[in-house]
Amino acid sequence: MKPLLLTFIITVVLFGFIQPELVHACSCIPPRSVSEEFQLAGAVFSGTVTNVSQTSRSSSSGSLAGSLGKKVSLAVERSWKGVTTATVTIETGIGGGDCGFNFEEGKSYLVYTEGSSQRSANVCSNTKELAAASDDLRQLGPARTSFTNSSFPANAQGISFRTIAGLGTAIVISLALLWLAKRWDRKNPLT
């Protein structure tokens, strides 16, 4: 019985730290009107991409937290909502199943972001190259064109779900091992 219990405990401990790779599929609802997208967006602005780098997505990305993504820095040209700085850094996926938008350095875009503190953009929003956004620009109307020189970070640092789940598992296993050790000591005193 004791070897079976020990095998069970080791198995639980080992599998508690193994985490499967997340798989995502991109599915967008039908496109929203410019006014609907504006109301739902955390920010609406136009800008030119100055840098694209691969990164791990932030904890505020929900189920995508910890997955690969891109950080995109843009020099802001005009803002209709939520941006008061000259540069903005946003997150997006790498493309394909995670709905990431394919931003290219040197190109200008009209960007609709999700969220107000952690900003992200994806193919399901009305984000598009500025050259193809004339209808949106007409409907959005006049924009702000002067900004402060500070940049808006893509996210506030937080603890990912995987980290919390791992810590929770470790605590539960530690408590179970302490309970088993105390129980063992009561049944098998040294004296």
ROSE-4610 file (N, C-alpha, C; in Angstrom, 1 decimal, always signed):
// ROSE-4610
residu = [M/M/M/K/K/K/P/P/P/L/L/L/L/L/L/L/L/L/T/T/T/F/F/F/I/I/I/I/I/I/T/T/T/V/V/V/V/V/V/L/L/L/F/F/F/G/G/G/F/F/F/I/I/I/Q/Q/Q/P/P/P/E/E/E/L/L/L/V/V/V/H/H/H/A/A/A/C/C/C/S/S/S/C/C/C/I/I/I/P/P/P/P/P/P/R/R/R/S/S/S/V/V/V/S/S/S/E/E/E/E/E/E/F/F/F/Q/Q/Q/L/L/L/A/A/A/G/G/G/A/A/A/V/V/V/F/F/F/S/S/S/G/G/G/T/T/T/V/V/V/T/T/T/N/N/N/V/V/V/S/S/S/Q/Q/Q/T/T/T/S/S/S/R/R/R/S/S/S/S/S/S/S/S/S/S/S/S/G/G/G/S/S/S/L/L/L/A/A/A/G/G/G/S/S/S/L/L/L/G/G/G/K/K/K/K/K/K/V/V/V/S/S/S/L/L/L/A/A/A/V/V/V/E/E/E/R/R/R/S/S/S/W/W/W/K/K/K/G/G/G/V/V/V/T/T/T/T/T/T/A/A/A/T/T/T/V/V/V/T/T/T/I/I/I/E/E/E/T/T/T/G/G/G/I/I/I/G/G/G/G/G/G/G/G/G/D/D/D/C/C/C/G/G/G/F/F/F/N/N/N/F/F/F/E/E/E/E/E/E/G/G/G/K/K/K/S/S/S/Y/Y/Y/L/L/L/V/V/V/Y/Y/Y/T/T/T/E/E/E/G/G/G/S/S/S/S/S/S/Q/Q/Q/R/R/R/S/S/S/A/A/A/N/N/N/V/V/V/C/C/C/S/S/S/N/N/N/T/T/T/K/K/K/E/E/E/L/L/L/A/A/A/A/A/A/A/A/A/S/S/S/D/D/D/D/D/D/L/L/L/R/R/R/Q/Q/Q/L/L/L/G/G/G/P/P/P/A/A/A/R/R/R/T/T/T/S/S/S/F/F/F/T/T/T/N/N/N/S/S/S/S/S/S/F/F/F/P/P/P/A/A/A/N/N/N/A/A/A/Q/Q/Q/G/G/G/I/I/I/S/S/S/F/F/F/R/R/R/T/T/T/I/I/I/A/A/A/G/G/G/L/L/L/G/G/G/T/T/T/A/A/A/I/I/I/V/V/V/I/I/I/S/S/S/L/L/L/A/A/A/L/L/L/L/L/L/W/W/W/L/L/L/A/A/A/K/K/K/R/R/R/W/W/W/D/D/D/R/R/R/K/K/K/N/N/N/P/P/P/L/L/L/T/T/T]
num = [1/1/1/2/2/2/3/3/3/4/4/4/5/5/5/6/6/6/7/7/7/8/8/8/9/9/9/10/10/10/11/11/11/12/12/12/13/13/13/14/14/14/15/15/15/16/16/16/17/17/17/18/18/18/19/19/19/20/20/20/21/21/21/22/22/22/23/23/23/24/24/24/25/25/25/26/26/26/27/27/27/28/28/28/29/29/29/30/30/30/31/31/31/32/32/32/33/33/33/34/34/34/35/35/35/36/36/36/37/37/37/38/38/38/39/39/39/40/40/40/41/41/41/42/42/42/43/43/43/44/44/44/45/45/45/46/46/46/47/47/47/48/48/48/49/49/49/50/50/50/51/51/51/52/52/52/53/53/53/54/54/54/55/55/55/56/56/56/57/57/57/58/58/58/59/59/59/60/60/60/61/61/61/62/62/62/63/63/63/64/64/64/65/65/65/66/66/66/67/67/67/68/68/68/69/69/69/70/70/70/71/71/71/72/72/72/73/73/73/74/74/74/75/75/75/76/76/76/77/77/77/78/78/78/79/79/79/80/80/80/81/81/81/82/82/82/83/83/83/84/84/84/85/85/85/86/86/86/87/87/87/88/88/88/89/89/89/90/90/90/91/91/91/92/92/92/93/93/93/94/94/94/95/95/95/96/96/96/97/97/97/98/98/98/99/99/99/100/100/100/101/101/101/102/102/102/103/103/103/104/104/104/105/105/105/106/106/106/107/107/107/108/108/108/109/109/109/110/110/110/111/111/111/112/112/112/113/113/113/114/114/114/115/115/115/116/116/116/117/117/117/118/118/118/119/119/119/120/120/120/121/121/121/122/122/122/123/123/123/124/124/124/125/125/125/126/126/126/127/127/127/128/128/128/129/129/129/130/130/130/131/131/131/132/132/132/133/133/133/134/134/134/135/135/135/136/136/136/137/137/137/138/138/138/139/139/139/140/140/140/141/141/141/142/142/142/143/143/143/144/144/144/145/145/145/146/146/146/147/147/147/148/148/148/149/149/149/150/150/150/151/151/151/152/152/152/153/153/153/154/154/154/155/155/155/156/156/156/157/157/157/158/158/158/159/159/159/160/160/160/161/161/161/162/162/162/163/163/163/164/164/164/165/165/165/166/166/166/167/167/167/168/168/168/169/169/169/170/170/170/171/171/171/172/172/172/173/173/173/174/174/174/175/175/175/176/176/176/177/177/177/178/178/178/179/179/179/180/180/180/181/181/181/182/182/182/183/183/183/184/184/184/185/185/185/186/186/186/187/187/187/188/188/188/189/189/189/190/190/190/191/191/191]
x = [+0.8/+0.0/+0.9/+2.0/+2.8/+3.5/+4.0/+4.6/+3.5/+2.3/+1.3/+0.9/+0.9/+0.6/+1.8/+3.0/+4.2/+4.1/+3.8/+3.7/+2.6/+1.5/+0.4/+0.8/+1.5/+1.9/+2.9/+3.9/+4.9/+4.2/+3.2/+2.5/+1.8/+1.1/+0.3/+1.3/+2.4/+3.4/+3.9/+4.3/+4.8/+3.8/+2.6/+1.6/+1.0/+1.2/+0.8/+1.6/+2.8/+3.7/+3.7/+3.1/+3.1/+1.9/+2.1/+1.0/+0.9/-0.3/-0.4/-0.3/+0.1/+0.2/-1.2/-1.5/-2.8/-2.9/-4.0/-4.3/-5.5/-5.4/-6.5/-6.9/-8.2/-8.8/-9.4/-9.2/-9.7/-11.1/-12.0/-13.4/-13.9/-14.2/-14.7/-16.2/-16.9/-18.3/-18.3/-19.5/-19.5/-19.0/-18.4/-17.8/-18.8/-18.3/-19.2/-19.1/-20.1/-20.0/-18.9/-18.5/-17.5/-17.9/-19.2/-19.7/-19.7/-20.1/-20.1/-18.7/-17.8/-16.4/-15.8/-16.1/-15.6/-16.1/-17.4/-17.9/-17.3/-17.0/-16.4/-14.9/-14.2/-12.7/-12.2/-11.1/-10.4/-9.7/-9.2/-8.6/-8.8/-8.8/-8.9/-7.9/-6.9/-5.9/-5.3/-4.5/-3.8/-2.3/-1.4/+0.0/+0.8/+2.1/+3.0/+3.8/+3.9/+4.6/+6.1/+6.7/+8.2/+8.9/+8.3/+9.0/+7.9/+8.3/+7.5/+8.5/+8.1/+9.0/+8.1/+8.7/+8.0/+8.1/+7.1/+7.1/+6.1/+6.1/+5.1/+3.9/+2.7/+1.6/+1.4/+0.9/+0.7/-0.4/-0.4/-1.4/-2.8/-2.9/-4.2/-4.8/-4.1/-4.6/-5.5/-6.0/-7.0/-6.4/-7.1/-6.7/-5.4/-5.0/-3.8/-2.6/-2.8/-1.6/-0.5/+0.7/+1.8/+2.1/+1.2/+1.4/+2.2/+2.8/+3.6/+2.7/+3.3/+2.6/+3.6/+3.1/+4.0/+3.6/+4.7/+4.5/+4.8/+3.9/+4.0/+4.0/+5.1/+5.2/+4.8/+4.0/+3.5/+3.8/+4.2/+4.2/+2.8/+2.2/+0.8/+0.7/-0.2/-0.4/-1.6/-2.7/-4.0/-4.7/-5.5/-6.2/-7.7/-8.6/-10.0/-10.5/-9.7/-10.2/-9.0/-8.8/-8.0/-6.5/-5.9/-4.5/-4.2/-3.2/-2.8/-1.2/-0.6/+0.9/+1.3/+2.6/+3.1/+3.5/+3.7/+3.9/+3.1/+2.7/+1.9/+2.5/+2.5/+2.8/+1.6/+1.3/+0.1/+0.6/-0.3/+0.0/-0.9/-0.5/-1.3/-0.7/-1.5/-1.0/+0.0/+0.5/+1.4/+0.7/-0.6/-1.4/-1.9/-2.8/-3.4/-4.5/-4.3/-5.4/-5.6/-4.6/-4.8/-5.3/-5.8/-6.4/-5.4/-4.1/-3.1/-3.2/-3.0/-3.0/-1.6/-1.4/+0.0/+0.5/+1.0/+1.5/+2.9/+3.2/+4.5/+5.2/+6.5/+7.2/+7.2/+7.0/+7.0/+5.7/+4.7/+3.3/+2.5/+1.5/+0.5/-0.8/-1.4/-2.6/-3.6/-4.9/-6.0/-6.2/-6.0/-6.0/-7.2/-8.0/-9.0/-8.5/-8.3/-7.7/-8.8/-8.5/-9.4/-8.7/-9.5/-9.0/-8.5/-8.4/-8.0/-6.6/-6.3/-5.0/-4.0/-4.4/-3.6/-4.2/-3.5/-4.0/-3.6/-4.6/-4.3/-5.2/-4.7/-5.5/-5.5/-6.5/-6.6/-7.3/-7.4/-8.0/-9.5/-10.1/-11.6/-12.0/-11.1/-11.5/-11.5/-11.8/-11.8/-10.4/-9.4/-8.0/-7.6/-7.0/-6.7/-5.6/-5.0/-4.0/-4.7/-4.0/-4.5/-5.0/-4.3/-4.6/-6.0/-6.5/-7.8/-8.8/-8.6/-9.5/-10.2/-10.3/-11.0/-12.4/-13.2/-14.6/-14.6/-13.7/-13.7/-13.3/-12.2/-11.7/-12.8/-13.6/-14.7/-15.7/-16.1/-17.1/-16.6/-15.3/-14.7/-14.6/-14.4/-14.4/-13.0/-13.0/-11.8/-11.1/-9.8/-9.0/-8.0/-7.6/-6.5/-5.2/-4.4/-3.1/-1.9/-2.0/-0.9/-0.9/+0.4/+0.5/+1.7/+1.7/+2.8/+3.9/+5.1/+6.2/+6.4/+5.7/+5.8/+5.0/+5.4/+4.7/+3.8/+2.8/+1.8/+2.2/+2.5/+3.0/+1.8/+2.2/+1.2/+0.4/+1.0/+0.3/+1.0/+0.2/+0.7/+1.2/+2.3/+2.8/+1.9/+1.7/+0.8/+1.3/+0.6/+0.9/+0.0/+0.7/-0.1/-0.9/-1.9/-2.8/-2.0/-1.0/-0.2/+0.6/+1.1/+1.9/+1.0/-0.2/-1.1/-1.6/-1.8/-2.2/-1.1/+0.1/+1.3/+1.5/+1.4/+1.5/+0.4/-0.8/-1.9/-1.7/-1.3/-1.0/+0.1/+1.2/+2.3/+1.8/+1.0/+0.5/-0.4/-1.3/-2.2/-1.3/-0.4/+0.5/+1.3/+1.8/+2.6/+1.7/+0.5/-0.4/-0.8/-1.0/-1.3/-0.1/+1.1/+2.3/+2.5/+2.3/+2.4/+1.3/+0.1/-0.9/-0.5/+0.0/+0.5/+1.6/+2.6/+3.7/+3.2/+2.3/+1.8/+1.1/+0.3/-0.5/+0.5/+1.6/+2.6/+3.3/+3.6/+4.3/+3.4/+2.1/+1.2/+1.1/+1.2/+1.1/+2.4/+3.5/+4.8/+5.7/+5.4/+6.3/+7.7/+8.7/+10.1/+10.5/+9.8/+10.2/+9.4]
y = [-1.2/+0.0/+1.3/+1.3/+2.5/+2.8/+1.8/+2.1/+2.7/+2.2/+2.7/+4.2/+4.5/+5.9/+6.8/+6.3/+7.1/+7.4/+6.4/+6.5/+7.5/+7.4/+8.4/+9.8/+10.0/+11.4/+11.9/+11.1/+11.5/+11.8/+11.0/+11.3/+12.6/+12.8/+14.1/+15.3/+15.2/+16.3/+16.6/+15.5/+15.7/+16.3/+15.7/+16.2/+17.6/+18.0/+19.3/+20.4/+20.1/+21.1/+21.1/+20.1/+20.0/+20.7/+21.6/+22.4/+22.3/+21.9/+21.7/+23.0/+23.0/+24.1/+24.6/+25.9/+26.4/+26.4/+26.1/+26.2/+27.1/+28.0/+29.0/+29.0/+29.4/+29.5/+30.9/+31.5/+32.8/+32.8/+33.4/+33.4/+34.8/+35.6/+37.0/+37.0/+37.9/+38.2/+39.1/+39.2/+40.1/+41.5/+42.2/+43.5/+44.5/+45.3/+46.3/+47.6/+48.4/+49.8/+50.6/+51.7/+52.5/+53.1/+53.5/+54.0/+53.0/+51.7/+50.7/+50.3/+50.2/+49.9/+51.1/+52.3/+53.4/+53.3/+53.0/+52.9/+51.8/+50.7/+49.5/+49.6/+50.4/+50.5/+51.2/+50.8/+51.5/+52.7/+52.6/+53.7/+53.6/+54.8/+54.8/+55.9/+55.5/+56.5/+56.0/+56.9/+56.5/+56.7/+55.9/+56.0/+55.2/+55.4/+54.7/+53.7/+52.5/+51.5/+51.8/+51.9/+52.1/+50.9/+49.9/+48.7/+47.6/+46.4/+45.2/+44.2/+43.6/+42.6/+41.5/+40.3/+39.1/+39.1/+38.7/+38.7/+37.7/+37.6/+36.7/+37.6/+37.2/+38.1/+38.3/+39.4/+39.8/+39.0/+39.0/+38.3/+38.8/+40.1/+40.7/+40.3/+39.4/+39.0/+37.8/+37.5/+36.4/+35.1/+34.3/+32.9/+32.9/+34.1/+34.1/+34.5/+34.7/+35.1/+34.1/+34.5/+33.6/+33.1/+33.2/+32.8/+33.8/+33.3/+34.2/+35.3/+36.5/+37.6/+38.6/+39.8/+40.8/+42.1/+42.9/+44.2/+45.2/+46.1/+47.0/+48.4/+49.1/+50.5/+51.4/+52.4/+53.3/+54.7/+55.5/+57.0/+57.5/+58.1/+58.5/+59.8/+59.8/+61.0/+61.7/+60.9/+61.5/+60.6/+61.1/+60.3/+60.8/+59.9/+60.2/+59.7/+58.8/+58.3/+57.6/+58.0/+57.2/+57.4/+58.2/+58.3/+59.8/+60.1/+61.5/+61.6/+60.5/+60.5/+60.4/+60.7/+60.7/+59.3/+58.4/+57.0/+56.1/+55.0/+54.0/+52.6/+51.7/+50.3/+49.5/+48.6/+47.7/+46.3/+45.4/+43.9/+43.4/+42.4/+41.6/+40.2/+39.3/+37.9/+37.8/+36.6/+36.4/+36.1/+36.0/+35.8/+34.4/+34.1/+32.8/+32.6/+31.5/+31.1/+32.1/+33.0/+33.9/+35.2/+35.4/+36.7/+37.8/+37.6/+38.7/+39.5/+40.8/+41.7/+41.8/+41.7/+41.7/+43.2/+43.8/+45.2/+45.1/+46.0/+46.1/+47.4/+47.3/+48.6/+49.5/+50.8/+51.8/+52.1/+51.2/+51.4/+52.2/+52.9/+53.6/+52.9/+52.9/+52.2/+53.1/+52.8/+53.2/+52.1/+52.3/+51.3/+51.5/+50.4/+50.3/+49.3/+49.7/+48.8/+48.3/+47.1/+46.6/+47.0/+47.3/+47.6/+49.0/+49.5/+50.9/+50.9/+49.9/+49.9/+49.0/+47.9/+47.0/+47.1/+47.5/+47.7/+46.6/+46.1/+45.1/+45.4/+44.9/+45.0/+43.6/+43.4/+42.1/+42.2/+41.1/+41.2/+41.3/+41.1/+41.2/+42.6/+43.5/+44.9/+45.6/+46.8/+47.6/+48.1/+47.7/+48.1/+47.8/+48.8/+48.6/+49.5/+49.3/+50.2/+51.6/+52.6/+54.0/+54.3/+53.7/+54.0/+53.4/+52.4/+51.8/+52.2/+53.3/+53.7/+55.0/+55.4/+56.7/+56.8/+55.7/+55.8/+55.9/+55.2/+55.3/+56.7/+57.3/+58.6/+59.7/+59.5/+60.5/+60.4/+59.2/+59.0/+59.4/+59.2/+59.6/+61.1/+61.8/+63.3/+63.8/+65.1/+65.7/+64.9/+64.9/+64.2/+65.1/+64.7/+65.4/+65.1/+66.1/+66.0/+66.4/+66.9/+67.2/+66.3/+65.8/+64.8/+65.1/+64.5/+64.6/+63.6/+63.7/+62.9/+61.6/+61.4/+60.1/+59.0/+57.8/+56.7/+56.0/+55.3/+54.5/+53.1/+52.4/+51.0/+50.1/+49.0/+48.1/+47.4/+47.3/+46.6/+46.9/+46.7/+46.8/+45.3/+45.2/+43.9/+43.2/+41.9/+41.1/+39.7/+38.9/+37.5/+36.7/+35.8/+35.0/+34.0/+33.5/+32.4/+31.2/+30.9/+29.7/+29.7/+30.9/+31.1/+30.8/+31.4/+31.3/+29.8/+29.1/+27.7/+26.9/+27.1/+26.4/+26.6/+27.8/+28.1/+27.4/+27.5/+26.8/+25.3/+24.7/+23.3/+22.9/+23.7/+23.5/+23.6/+24.5/+24.7/+23.5/+23.1/+21.9/+20.7/+20.5/+19.3/+19.3/+20.5/+20.7/+20.4/+20.9/+20.6/+19.2/+18.5/+17.1/+16.3/+16.6/+16.0/+16.2/+17.4/+17.7/+16.8/+16.8/+16.0/+14.5/+14.0/+12.6/+12.3/+13.3/+13.2/+13.1/+14.0/+14.0/+12.7/+12.2/+11.0/+9.8/+9.8/+8.8/+8.8/+10.0/+10.2/+9.6/+9.8/+9.3/+7.8/+7.2/+5.7/+5.1/+5.7/+5.1/+6.0/+6.1/+6.9/+6.3/+7.2/+6.8/+6.1/+6.4/+5.8/+4.5]
z = [+0.0/+0.0/+0.0/+0.8/+0.9/-0.5/-1.2/-2.5/-3.5/-3.4/-4.3/-3.9/-2.6/-2.2/-2.6/-2.5/-2.9/-4.4/-5.2/-6.6/-7.0/-6.3/-6.6/-6.3/-5.2/-4.8/-5.8/-6.2/-7.2/-8.5/-8.9/-10.2/-10.1/-9.0/-8.8/-8.9/-8.2/-8.2/-9.6/-10.3/-11.7/-12.6/-12.6/-13.5/-13.1/-11.9/-11.4/-12.1/-12.5/-13.1/-14.6/-15.2/-16.6/-17.1/-18.0/-18.5/-20.0/-20.5/-22.0/-22.7/-24.0/-24.8/-25.2/-25.1/-25.5/-27.1/-27.5/-29.0/-29.1/-30.1/-30.3/-31.7/-31.9/-33.2/-33.3/-34.5/-34.7/-35.3/-34.7/-35.3/-35.0/-36.0/-35.8/-36.1/-35.3/-35.6/-36.9/-37.5/-38.7/-38.3/-39.3/-39.0/-38.4/-37.5/-36.9/-37.7/-37.5/-38.1/-37.4/-38.1/-37.5/-36.2/-36.1/-34.8/-33.7/-34.0/-33.0/-32.6/-33.5/-33.2/-32.3/-32.7/-31.9/-30.4/-30.2/-28.9/-28.1/-28.7/-28.0/-27.8/-28.6/-28.6/-27.3/-26.8/-25.8/-26.3/-27.6/-28.2/-29.7/-30.4/-31.8/-32.2/-33.1/-33.5/-34.8/-35.4/-36.6/-36.3/-36.9/-36.6/-37.5/-37.5/-38.3/-37.4/-37.9/-37.1/-37.1/-35.9/-35.8/-35.4/-34.8/-34.3/-34.1/-34.5/-34.2/-33.6/-32.4/-31.8/-31.2/-31.3/-30.7/-29.2/-28.5/-27.1/-26.6/-25.2/-24.6/-24.2/-24.4/-24.1/-22.6/-22.3/-20.8/-20.2/-18.8/-18.1/-18.3/-18.7/-19.0/-20.3/-21.0/-22.3/-22.2/-21.0/-20.8/-21.1/-21.9/-22.2/-23.1/-23.7/-24.5/-23.7/-22.4/-21.5/-21.6/-21.8/-21.9/-23.3/-24.2/-25.6/-26.3/-27.4/-28.2/-28.9/-29.0/-29.6/-30.1/-30.5/-30.9/-30.2/-29.9/-29.4/-30.5/-30.8/-31.9/-31.4/-31.7/-31.4/-32.6/-32.3/-33.4/-33.0/-34.0/-33.8/-34.1/-33.1/-33.3/-34.1/-35.1/-36.0/-35.6/-35.4/-35.0/-34.0/-33.1/-32.1/-32.0/-32.0/-31.9/-30.5/-29.8/-28.5/-27.8/-26.5/-25.7/-25.8/-26.7/-26.8/-26.7/-25.8/-25.6/-25.8/-26.1/-26.2/-27.7/-27.9/-29.3/-29.8/-28.8/-29.2/-28.4/-28.9/-28.3/-28.6/-27.6/-27.8/-27.5/-28.5/-28.3/-28.5/-28.2/-28.4/-29.4/-30.1/-31.1/-31.1/-31.7/-31.8/-33.0/-33.2/-34.3/-35.6/-35.6/-36.8/-36.8/-37.8/-37.9/-36.8/-36.1/-35.1/-33.9/-33.7/-32.5/-32.9/-34.2/-34.7/-34.7/-34.6/-34.6/-35.9/-35.8/-37.0/-37.5/-38.8/-39.4/-39.6/-38.5/-38.6/-39.3/-40.2/-40.8/-40.5/-40.2/-39.9/-41.1/-40.8/-41.8/-42.4/-42.2/-42.8/-41.7/-42.2/-41.4/-41.3/-40.1/-39.8/-39.1/-39.3/-38.4/-37.4/-36.1/-35.1/-34.2/-34.0/-32.9/-31.9/-30.7/-29.7/-28.8/-28.2/-27.1/-25.8/-24.8/-23.5/-23.4/-22.1/-21.9/-21.3/-20.4/-19.7/-20.5/-20.9/-21.7/-23.1/-24.1/-25.4/-26.4/-27.1/-28.1/-29.3/-30.5/-31.7/-32.4/-33.2/-33.9/-35.2/-35.9/-37.2/-37.1/-36.0/-35.8/-35.6/-35.3/-35.2/-36.5/-36.6/-37.8/-38.2/-37.4/-37.7/-39.1/-39.8/-41.2/-41.6/-42.8/-43.3/-43.6/-43.3/-43.4/-44.8/-45.8/-47.2/-47.5/-46.8/-47.0/-46.0/-45.3/-44.2/-44.5/-45.7/-46.0/-45.5/-45.6/-45.1/-43.6/-42.9/-41.5/-41.1/-41.7/-41.4/-41.6/-42.6/-42.9/-41.8/-41.4/-40.3/-38.9/-38.7/-37.4/-37.2/-38.3/-38.2/-37.7/-37.2/-36.7/-35.6/-35.6/-34.6/-33.9/-32.8/-32.0/-32.7/-32.8/-33.5/-32.7/-31.5/-30.7/-29.5/-29.1/-28.1/-27.2/-26.0/-25.1/-25.6/-25.2/-25.6/-24.9/-23.8/-23.1/-23.9/-23.7/-24.4/-23.4/-24.0/-23.2/-23.3/-22.1/-22.2/-22.6/-23.2/-23.7/-22.5/-21.4/-20.3/-19.0/-17.9/-16.6/-16.3/-15.6/-15.3/-14.3/-14.5/-13.6/-13.5/-12.8/-12.6/-13.6/-14.4/-15.3/-14.7/-15.4/-14.8/-14.6/-15.5/-15.3/-14.0/-13.7/-12.4/-11.2/-11.2/-10.1/-10.0/-11.1/-11.1/-10.5/-11.0/-10.5/-9.0/-8.5/-7.1/-6.3/-6.8/-6.1/-6.0/-7.1/-7.1/-6.1/-6.1/-5.1/-3.7/-3.4/-2.0/-1.6/-2.5/-2.2/-2.0/-2.8/-2.7/-1.4/-1.1/+0.2/+1.4/+1.4/+2.5/+2.6/+1.5/+1.5/+2.0/+1.6/+2.1/+3.6/+4.1/+5.6/+6.3/+5.8/+6.5/+6.5/+5.4/+5.4/+6.3/+6.4/+7.3/+8.8/+9.1/+10.5/+10.8/+9.8/+10.0/+10.2/+9.4/+9.5/+10.8/+11.4/+12.7/+13.8/+13.7/+14.7/+14.7/+13.5/+13.4/+13.7/+13.5/+13.7/+14.5/+15.8/+16.7/+16.8/+16.9/+16.9/+18.3/+19.3/+20.6/+20.9]
